[in-house]
Amino acid sequence: MFSYIGPVALGVLIILLFASLYSWTVIFGKWSTFSKATRESKRFIRTFRKASRLQEIAALTGDFKDSPLAQVFEDVYETYKRQTGGAGPPRNLVPLERSAQTAASEAVTSLERRLTWLATIAATSPFVGLFGTVMGVVEAFHGLGTAGAATLRAVAPGIAEALITTAAGLFVAVPAVVAYNQFAARIRVFAAAIDDFSRELLNSLEEIPARSAAAPAPQPVAAQAYSAARPIPEGGRELPTRG
C-alpha cells in the first residue's frame, strides 16, 4: 500500500506524524506535571494545617514548587508582609483577596498551557486525513479513466491512499481528544482546590485579630519580667488553630 502512495498523501502522512509526536509529547508532559502538582499539593495542605506560624510555612514553600496551592500562599504572604512587615494582623483584607484571585488565575493558566494545541490537533487531524482521502478518491477516478475499464488494478492505488490517510487522521485525533478531556477535568478539580485553599488562607488571616484581641491573663511580677526580657520570635503571630 505504501509503495503506491503519491506525493500528496505522503505529505499528509508527514504532517500527521509530526502532529502525533507533538501531541504525545504534550500528553506525557502534562501527565507528569499534574501528577507532581497533585502529590505536592496534598503534602503542602497537610503542612499548612499543621504549622502554627505563617513564617514556618513561608520557609517551606520552596519545597513545593510544583504545587499551585504553594504559589497562591506565596503571593498572598508577600502582600501580607508588605502590609504588616510579617507580624501582626492584616490591616486590610481586600488586597489579600485580590492577590489570592490573581495567583489562582495564574496557577490555572499555567496548568492550561499547551492544552490548546491538543484541542487543535484533535479537531484538525481528521480533516487533514480527510483531505488525503479526497485526493485518494480523485487518484482512483483518474486511474479508472486512464485504464478505461473498471478493474481493481485501476482503482487500488487511489483507494489505498484514501484508507491510509483516513486511518492516520483518526490515529492522531482520538488520543488527543481523550487526553484533552481528561486534562480539562483535572484542571477543574485543581481550580476548585485552589479556590478552597484561598478561602481557608484568608480565613486564617482574618482570625488573627480575634486571637490577639483576647487580653492576657495577669502574671506575677517575676513572670512579667521574664516575658519582657524574652525575645519575640520573628513573625510573632501564630496561625489560628484549625480543627
N, C-alpha and C positions, 0 to 999 in steps of 0.2 A: 504493500500500500504506500509506504513512504517513497518507494522508487518512482512512483508516478505523480508525486506531489509537484505542483507548479510553483513558480516564484511567489505568487500572491498568497497561496495557502502557507507556504514556508514562512513568509513574513508575518502572517497572522500567528503562526505557532511560536515564532521567536518572541513576539510581543507578549503572548500569553505566558510563555516561560518566564520572562522577566517579571511579569506581574505576579506570578505564583511564587517565585523566590522572595520577592519583597513582601508579599502577603504573609508567608510563613515566618519571615524574619520579624515582622511586627507581632505576629501571634505569639511566638516564643518569648520575645522581649516583654510584651505586656503580661504574659503569664508569669514571668519571673518577677516583674515589678509589683503586680497585685499580690503575689504570694508573700513577698517581703513586706509590703505595706500592711497586709493583714496580720502577719506574725508580729511585727514591731508595734503595731497599734494596740494589740492585746497586751503586750508587755508594758507599753507606756501607760495605758489606762490603769493597770494594776499598780505601777509605780506612783502614779499621780494620786491614787486614792489612799495609798499607804503613807505618803510623805506628810510631814507636819508643817513644813515651811515651803514657800514658793521658791526660795533660793536653792533648796535641795533639788527640786525638780529642774530648775533652770540649769543647774550644773550638770545634769544628766541628759539634756536634750540632744547633745552631740552623739549619744549612743543610739538614737532613734531617728537617723536622718531620713530613712525611707517611710516614716510614719507621717501621714497628713495631720494627725492629731498633734504631734510634736511641733509641726510647723505652725499650727494655729496657736498653740501655747506660747511659742517663742515670740510671735508678733504681738500678741496681747500683753505678754510680760514686758516687752520693750516699751510699749505705750504706758504700762503701769509704772515702770521705772522713771520714765520722763515726768510723770505726774508727781510721784512721791519720793523719788530717789531710791526706791527699792524697799521702803519700810512704811508701815502705817496704812490706814485705809485709803482707798482711791478717792480723789476729790470729785471726780465726775465720771460716771459710768458710760456716758454717751460715746466718748472717744474709744473706750474699750470695746463697746458693742460694734462700732464701725470697723475697728481693727480686726475683730473676730470675723465679721462678714467678709471683709476684703481677703483675709487669709484663707477662709473657707473657699471663696471663689477661686483664688489662685491654686489651691490644692486640687480642687476638682478639675480645673483647666489643665493642670499638669498631668493628671491621670488620663485625661481625654486626648492627650497629644498623640498624633498619628492614627487615631481611630478613624478619622475622616478618610484616610487612604484605604482602610479596609472596606469602608462603605462604598467608596468609589470603585474599587476593584470588584466588589461583589455585584455592583449594579451594572458595570460596563462590560465585564468579561463575557457574559452570554451574548451580548450584541457584537462584540469583536468576533466571537466564534460564529455568530450568525452571518457576519459579513463573509467569512471564509466559506460558510455553507452556500450562500448565494453564488459566490464565484465558482464553487464546485459544480453547482447545478448548471451554471452558464457553460462551464467547460464540458459538462456531459452533453448538453444540447449541441454544442459546437462539434464534439466528436461524432454525435449522431448524424449531423448534417454533412460532415465530411465523408463519413463512411457510406452514406446513402442507404443504409439498412439498419433496422432496429436490432442490433446484436449486443450481447453483453460486453464484448470486447470494445465496442464503440463508446459505451457509457460508463464502463467500470472506473477509469481514472477519475472522472469528474465526481462520481458518487463517493469514491474513496476520500477525495479531498473534503467533500461535504461532511462525511461522517467523522473524520478525524478532527476537524476544526470544531465541530459541534461538541464532541466529547471533551475536547481540551478546554473549551469555554466553560462547560459545566464543572469540570475538574477544578478549575481555578475559582469559580464563583461560590460553590457550595461551602467549602471550608471557611472562606472569608465571611459569608453570611452568618454561619453558625458562631464563629468566633466573635464577630461584631455584636451579635445579640447577647452572648454571654458576658462580654466585657461591659456592655451598656448596663446590664442588670447589676453587675458588681459595682459599677460606678455609682448607681443609685443607692446601693447599700452604703458605700463609703460616704456619700453626701449626707445621708440620714445620720450616720455615726458622727460625722464632723459637726453637724448642727446640734446633736445631743450633747456632745462634749463641750461645745462653745457655751451652751446654756449652763452646763454644770460648772464650768470655769467661772463664768460671770456671776453665778450664784455664790460661789465660794468667795469671790472678791467682794461681793455685796454684803456678805455676812461678817466681814472683818469689823466694821464699826459696831455691830451689835455685840460682839465679844469684847471689844475694847471699851464699851460704854459701861460695863459692869465694874463697880468700884472695888478695889482690892480690900480684902479683909484686914482689920487692924493687926499690926505686928508689934512684937516687943521692940524696944529701942535697939537692942543688940542686933535683932534680925533686920531692922531698917538700915542700920549702919552697914551690915554685910551686903544688903541688896544695893545700897548706893555705891559701894565700892566694887561690886561685881560688874565686869564689862558686859555691855549689851551685845549679843551676837549680831553680826552683820545681817541685815534684812529684818530683824526684830520681830515681826508679827507672824504668828502661826496661822496656818490654814484652819478653818473650822472643821470640827470632827464630822465625818460622814459615816452614817450607819452602814 
